[in-house]
């Protein structure tokens, strides 16, 4: 059975780049929910200063 969640490790700068990509892609109706979830998690972790 496949795992329900996965963990991805990114450098701070890579996370910022991915955040920008997700912000653009959220306008794609098919990907919006996933992009919003990932953006929210990245925003929180970047604000908290977590790696």
C-alpha positions, 0 to 999 in steps of 0.5 A: 500500500502506498504511503498517504504522505511524503516528505521532501527536503529542499534548500531554503532557496529551492523552497522559495523558487518552488513557492513562486512556481506554485503561486503561478500554477495555482491558477490552473484549476486542476492543480489549485488545491494541491498548489494551495496546500503546498504553498501554505506549508512552505510559507509556514516553514519559511516564516518559521525559519525551518530548513 
